[in-house]
Amino acid sequence: MAEIPLTRHPTSAEKAAAIRAAVRAVTFPANASRRLAREDDAPAFHDLIADPRVSGPVYTLPKPPTLEAADAFIKRHIEEHQRGEGLLIFEYDAAGAIGGYHDIQFWPEWAAAEIGGAIRPDRQSMGAGGAGAAAAFNWLFDAIGVDLICETAALDNIRTKKLLERLGFRFLGEIESELPDGGKRPSLYFELSRKEWATRRLSVP
Ligand SMILES: CC(C)(COP(=O)(O)OP(=O)(O)OC[C@H]1O[C@@H](n2cnc3c(N)ncnc32)[C@H](O)[C@@H]1OP(=O)(O)O)[C@@H](O)C(=O)NCCC(=O)NCCS
């Protein structure tokens, strides 16, 4: 089982503390379509992840994606937010359903993050994933202050692979990702450093 990130450059205590503080301080305006997950979001989140076109490729989501598992997933992320180690962000549509989510893990000691997530099937393959990922990478480097982003994708997840390669991620090889139930899944593994993104972002619309 590979522990990620594979690249681990210890950062200073000050920088690690600043990343934790920045993660803890994340909030969204009250009227925004996007916001941090709350405990009462579990039914709406369950509606999203119950669809295998959403949860199937995502190794971090519970399988089976029951309501209880959705509730536990949200509660764990609320605790991670309080520690400055994780964020679960939901994008709501006008009808009050969740149209997509971002799940971000932080390793402040290595100034590193992993971002995962999914988009509801009726919104997939229309460019939202690529645009949202590029915006999230800008925010993670600029506002949160990480120096490295790592990503994994199921071996057959063509869309994620294409998106990451277009945005400049380096493919480091195949790893075995640890599943929430203790099993494992083969994954493609990618990394993007702050320096690489500084060059690449200039050519990303
Ligand atoms: C993966 C996911 C986030 C991508 O978002 P998206 O909005 O659907 O994808 P985009 O429209 O931005 O397309 C991403 C890339 O895949 C390509 N693509 C889109 N649909 C495709 C298809 N059916 N077949 C092959 N390539 C496709 C796009 O051309 C684009 O390539 P580019 O970056 O080289 O231009 C989204 O499909 C999703 O939520 N999938 C289910 C869950 C999942 O896989 N999450 C990621 C786990 S790591």
PDBQT file of the ligand as one rigid body, heavy atoms in Angstrom, charges set to zero:
ROOT
HETATM    1  C1  LIG A 301     -13.632  13.109 -13.483  1.00  0.00    +0.000 C 
HETATM    2  C2  LIG A 301     -14.551  14.321 -13.553  1.00  0.00    +0.000 C 
HETATM    3  C3  LIG A 301     -14.377  15.167 -12.283  1.00  0.00    +0.000 C 
HETATM    4  C4  LIG A 301     -14.128  15.156 -14.759  1.00  0.00    +0.000 C 
HETATM    5  O1  LIG A 301     -14.955  16.270 -14.862  1.00  0.00    +0.000 OA
HETATM    6  P1  LIG A 301     -15.791  16.513 -16.224  1.00  0.00    +0.000 P 
HETATM    7  O2  LIG A 301     -16.415  17.845 -16.127  1.00  0.00    +0.000 OA
HETATM    8  O3  LIG A 301     -16.692  15.358 -16.424  1.00  0.00    +0.000 OA
HETATM    9  O4  LIG A 301     -14.653  16.456 -17.308  1.00  0.00    +0.000 OA
HETATM   10  P2  LIG A 301     -14.247  17.558 -18.395  1.00  0.00    +0.000 P 
HETATM   11  O5  LIG A 301     -15.429  17.828 -19.279  1.00  0.00    +0.000 OA
HETATM   12  O6  LIG A 301     -13.618  18.718 -17.719  1.00  0.00    +0.000 OA
HETATM   13  O7  LIG A 301     -13.183  16.723 -19.237  1.00  0.00    +0.000 OA
HETATM   14  C5  LIG A 301     -11.950  16.320 -18.698  1.00  0.00    +0.000 C 
HETATM   15  C6  LIG A 301     -11.126  15.727 -19.821  1.00  0.00    +0.000 C 
HETATM   16  O8  LIG A 301     -11.720  14.498 -20.274  1.00  0.00    +0.000 OA
HETATM   17  C7  LIG A 301     -12.078  14.593 -21.652  1.00  0.00    +0.000 C 
HETATM   18  N1  LIG A 301     -13.350  13.890 -21.770  1.00  0.00    +0.000 N 
HETATM   19  C8  LIG A 301     -14.564  14.324 -21.370  1.00  0.00    +0.000 A 
HETATM   20  N2  LIG A 301     -15.474  13.365 -21.616  1.00  0.00    +0.000 NA
HETATM   21  C9  LIG A 301     -14.814  12.329 -22.165  1.00  0.00    +0.000 A 
HETATM   22  C10 LIG A 301     -15.208  11.043 -22.606  1.00  0.00    +0.000 A 
HETATM   23  N3  LIG A 301     -16.489  10.629 -22.535  1.00  0.00    +0.000 N 
HETATM   24  N4  LIG A 301     -14.255  10.213 -23.114  1.00  0.00    +0.000 NA
HETATM   25  C11 LIG A 301     -12.961  10.601 -23.177  1.00  0.00    +0.000 A 
HETATM   26  N5  LIG A 301     -12.522  11.816 -22.756  1.00  0.00    +0.000 NA
HETATM   27  C12 LIG A 301     -13.452  12.653 -22.257  1.00  0.00    +0.000 A 
HETATM   28  C13 LIG A 301     -12.177  16.064 -21.945  1.00  0.00    +0.000 C 
HETATM   29  O9  LIG A 301     -11.917  16.349 -23.310  1.00  0.00    +0.000 OA
HETATM   30  C14 LIG A 301     -11.086  16.625 -21.059  1.00  0.00    +0.000 C 
HETATM   31  O10 LIG A 301      -9.827  16.430 -21.649  1.00  0.00    +0.000 OA
HETATM   32  P3  LIG A 301      -8.752  17.631 -21.680  1.00  0.00    +0.000 P 
HETATM   33  O11 LIG A 301      -8.540  18.064 -20.250  1.00  0.00    +0.000 OA
HETATM   34  O12 LIG A 301      -7.551  17.014 -22.300  1.00  0.00    +0.000 OA
HETATM   35  O13 LIG A 301      -9.382  18.723 -22.474  1.00  0.00    +0.000 OA
HETATM   36  C15 LIG A 301     -16.046  13.914 -13.681  1.00  0.00    +0.000 C 
HETATM   37  O14 LIG A 301     -16.234  13.249 -14.917  1.00  0.00    +0.000 OA
HETATM   38  C16 LIG A 301     -16.543  13.001 -12.571  1.00  0.00    +0.000 C 
HETATM   39  O15 LIG A 301     -16.993  13.481 -11.553  1.00  0.00    +0.000 OA
HETATM   40  N6  LIG A 301     -16.448  11.673 -12.785  1.00  0.00    +0.000 N 
HETATM   41  C17 LIG A 301     -16.914  10.686 -11.783  1.00  0.00    +0.000 C 
HETATM   42  C18 LIG A 301     -16.084  10.700 -10.518  1.00  0.00    +0.000 C 
HETATM   43  C19 LIG A 301     -14.593  10.754 -10.806  1.00  0.00    +0.000 C 
HETATM   44  O16 LIG A 301     -14.070  10.065 -11.657  1.00  0.00    +0.000 OA
HETATM   45  N7  LIG A 301     -13.922  11.595 -10.008  1.00  0.00    +0.000 N 
HETATM   46  C20 LIG A 301     -12.484  11.760 -10.075  1.00  0.00    +0.000 C 
HETATM   47  C21 LIG A 301     -11.821  10.756  -9.230  1.00  0.00    +0.000 C 
HETATM   48  S1  LIG A 301     -10.077  11.056  -9.142  1.00  0.00    +0.000 SA
ENDROOT
TORSDOF 0
